[in-house]
Amino acid sequence: MAPERSTVRFTGGTATVECRPGGTVYLVSWSPADGYHFDEDVVRGPGRAARLEAEPSDDADDGDGAEDADDLTYDITCPDGRPRAHRAPDD
């Protein structure tokens, strides 16, 4: 039986994920919200967490060099077999 797919929504976009046995997660697909795009460094799993970084689109950049402050990094996990997106701490 294939893992069930669910969609999780968060500021910056949506992701379709599979919650797999043992609490692991796998990103099937992802789509940015208007005004955002995703960084290429997607961690799709399978693993304990998947990670996406939504960045403001170039046309939303105000040109002051602080565009990284607006990046939104999310860890997606599957506690209790249901996907959840959580803001990841800034590194």
C-alpha positions as CSV (number, residue, x, y, z in Angstrom):
1,M,0.0,0.0,0.0
2,A,1.4,3.4,-1.0
3,P,1.8,6.1,1.6
4,E,-1.0,8.7,1.7
5,R,-0.3,12.1,0.2
6,S,-1.4,15.3,1.8
7,T,-0.9,19.0,1.0
8,V,0.5,21.3,3.6
9,R,0.2,25.1,3.3
10,F,2.5,27.7,4.7
11,T,3.5,31.3,4.1
12,G,5.5,31.2,0.8
13,G,3.7,28.2,-0.8
14,T,2.4,24.6,-0.5
15,A,4.0,21.2,-0.6
16,T,2.5,17.8,-1.3
17,V,4.1,15.2,1.1
18,E,3.9,11.6,1.9
19,C,4.0,10.6,5.6
20,R,5.8,7.3,5.6
21,P,6.1,4.6,8.2
22,G,8.3,5.4,11.2
23,G,7.4,9.1,11.1
24,T,9.5,9.9,8.0
25,V,8.4,12.4,5.4
26,Y,9.0,12.7,1.6
27,L,8.3,15.8,-0.5
28,V,6.5,14.8,-3.6
29,S,6.1,18.3,-5.1
30,W,6.1,21.9,-4.0
31,S,4.7,25.2,-5.4
32,P,5.5,28.8,-4.4
33,A,2.8,31.3,-3.4
34,D,2.5,34.5,-5.5
35,G,5.6,36.7,-4.8
36,Y,7.8,33.8,-3.8
37,H,10.1,31.2,-5.3
38,F,11.9,28.2,-3.7
39,D,15.6,28.0,-3.2
40,E,17.2,25.1,-5.1
41,D,18.5,23.6,-1.8
42,V,15.4,21.5,-1.1
43,V,15.8,18.6,1.2
44,R,13.0,16.3,0.1
45,G,13.7,13.2,2.1
46,P,12.8,10.6,3.0
47,G,13.9,11.5,6.5
48,R,12.7,12.8,9.8
49,A,12.2,16.2,8.3
50,A,12.1,17.8,4.8
51,R,13.1,21.4,4.3
52,L,12.1,24.2,1.9
53,E,13.2,27.8,1.7
54,A,10.7,30.3,0.3
55,E,12.3,33.5,-0.9
56,P,10.7,36.7,-2.1
57,S,10.7,36.9,-5.9
58,D,13.2,39.3,-7.4
59,D,10.5,41.9,-8.2
60,A,9.7,42.0,-4.5
61,D,13.3,42.7,-3.5
62,D,13.7,46.3,-2.3
63,G,17.4,46.4,-3.3
64,D,18.8,47.3,0.2
65,G,20.7,44.0,0.5
66,A,18.5,42.7,3.3
67,E,16.6,40.2,1.1
68,D,17.8,37.2,3.2
69,A,15.9,38.6,6.2
70,D,12.7,37.8,4.3
71,D,13.6,34.2,3.5
72,L,11.2,31.7,5.1
73,T,12.7,28.3,5.8
74,Y,10.3,25.5,6.8
75,D,10.9,22.1,8.2
76,I,8.1,19.7,7.3
77,T,7.6,16.7,9.6
78,C,4.9,14.0,10.1
79,P,4.1,13.7,13.7
80,D,1.3,11.3,14.2
81,G,1.2,10.6,10.5
82,R,0.0,14.0,9.5
83,P,2.2,16.7,7.8
84,R,3.1,19.8,9.6
85,A,5.2,22.8,8.5
86,H,7.2,24.6,11.1
87,R,9.4,27.7,10.6
88,A,13.0,26.6,11.0
89,P,15.3,28.6,13.2
90,D,17.6,31.1,11.5
91,D,21.2,29.7,11.2
